[in-house]
Amino acid sequence: MSGFTNQQQNRMRSLPSVHKLAYHPAIVNWREEYSYTAEEVTALAQQLIEQERKRLLSGEGEPQECHQNIDDWVMQLKEAVEKLHTPSIVPVINGTGIILHTNLGRAVLSERAVEQMVQVARSYSNLEYNVAAGSRGSRHELVEHLVTRITGAEAAMVVNNNAAAVFLILRELAKGREVLISRGQLVEIGGSFRISEIMEESGAILREVGTTNKTHPYDYERAISSETALVMRVHTSNFTITGFTEEVRLPELVQIAHSRELPVYEDLGSGVLYDLAGHGIGQEPVASAVIKAGADVISFSGDKLLGGPQAGIIAGKSELINRLKKNQLARILRVDKVTLAALEATLLAYLKPELAIKEIPTLRAILTPADEIKARVYAFAGRLKEQTHIEVRICKGESEVGGGTLPGVRLPTWTAAIRCASMSTASLEKAFRRYQPAIIGRVQDDWFILDFRTIHHSQEGTILLAINQIVDP
Ligand SMILES: *Cc1c(COP(=O)(O)O)cnc(C)c1O
């Protein structure tokens, strides 16, 4: 152990041996009671000790309190084993007010979608079987008729997500050839999706047109050549360019492209099927308006404003969609039956717009009036039992739609701001976050804030219980 300080040597000597920990009587009895195997317990014991050894060697701080004696190690090991046997993806309560929170799983599915998923998952299904004809069917056809009805397109298909849709479209329609796109639309979404990089991976050649703030019709006209395969528009879904800006409007772009026999593809990003702009919320064009304006292909996400499962929906001219369906990538990017079941149930709601806004949690959360939320926060605060330590204020706030959609849209909302005399606000936030289920809010001006726009009525009881346990354990 030369090269280490005396202190480091002493600390490492204090580590238990793997055998001593894994075969500690308290562990052996416990593991037999819960039928955990000796192998997994030993492996985890080794991992825990190794982690601590590395930490001590790196000189990062003192031995942790939880590793002071063998009983502490035993407790740590039990926790590690239990954690291994517990699902790691679990529900959380979203008090951030961000409706489509990418880190929290984006859209919450409708009850109808959840029921449909469960039914299809529990049983065999007609995923690729045409029951009426007694012959092989296509999974694409399961939702195609709904997408075409809702968007007005001739044909449609579904892939894993919208990033996959963009990739498939560029690959099939423009591999080795040029795609024209305005510089103002070269977007990055969520740090992991860049149009320019997807384009490069797909084998299509990016041909930038115009400038960041202004692109004119003649910019496209001049850029079209025998190398051009596609004209692409990307909906700048997660930012707004304001001021001295100009983009070529879709009908005009369609005219330019079609006069040179080129297809136009619009990546809509969010994919609005319900007219939110009609409620004065944002300016997202509904998918059917984009098809009507002449786009030959469109694509959008299933789990953004549509409010369904993760999916990429492609709609457009039959001739182009048929080519996409035949591409080998369609097989690689296909979605499973559970996703299709959820997507179909979500799309069914859109056949009746008044049903969509009642059934689909994402639309409901966006459209809930601030007064309704206010009444709920007041009722919630009224149910808090008299606590000397805790202070709750009801405050006005602003929710965001999030998920890289409706940039700049702020929805007026009401929040519960919580503070505690016996605990710092940072500790309070941590305690809520580590509660089961985790309750995620934000800290602002030394208050812990919960926005009730994204909290379901049925979760309020859990939050009340959490407050009582955290503040008054
Ligand atoms: C969100 C988004 C994507 C990526 O969609 P995913 O479904 O997250 O893969 C692509 N393009 C635009 C314009 C988007 O807003």
The ligand as an SDF file (V2000), in Angstrom:
LIG
                    3D

 15 15  0  0  0  0  0  0  0  0999 V2000
  -39.7300   17.3390  -30.7640 C   0  0  0  0  0  0  0  0  0  0  0  0
  -39.3170   17.5160  -32.1700 C   0  0  0  0  0  0  0  0  0  0  0  0
  -38.6830   16.4780  -32.8600 C   0  0  0  0  0  0  0  0  0  0  0  0
  -38.3410   15.1780  -32.1900 C   0  0  0  0  0  0  0  0  0  0  0  0
  -39.4950   14.4700  -31.8840 O   0  0  0  0  0  0  0  0  0  0  0  0
  -39.4440   13.1940  -30.8880 P   0  0  0  0  0  0  0  0  0  0  0  0
  -40.8150   12.6420  -30.9570 O   0  0  0  0  0  0  0  0  0  0  0  0
  -39.0470   13.7310  -29.5600 O   0  0  0  0  0  0  0  0  0  0  0  0
  -38.4330   12.2620  -31.4520 O   0  0  0  0  0  0  0  0  0  0  0  0
  -38.3370   16.6950  -34.1640 C   0  0  0  0  0  0  0  0  0  0  0  0
  -38.6040   17.8630  -34.7840 N   0  0  0  0  0  0  0  0  0  0  0  0
  -39.2130   18.8930  -34.1490 C   0  0  0  0  0  0  0  0  0  0  0  0
  -39.4610   20.1780  -34.8770 C   0  0  0  0  0  0  0  0  0  0  0  0
  -39.6040   18.7450  -32.8140 C   0  0  0  0  0  0  0  0  0  0  0  0
  -40.2030   19.7660  -32.1800 O   0  0  0  0  0  0  0  0  0  0  0  0
  1  2  1  0
  2  3  1  0
  2 14  2  0
  3  4  1  0
  3 10  2  0
  4  5  1  0
  5  6  1  0
  6  7  2  0
  6  8  1  0
  6  9  1  0
 10 11  1  0
 11 12  2  0
 12 13  1  0
 12 14  1  0
 14 15  1  0
M  END
$$$$
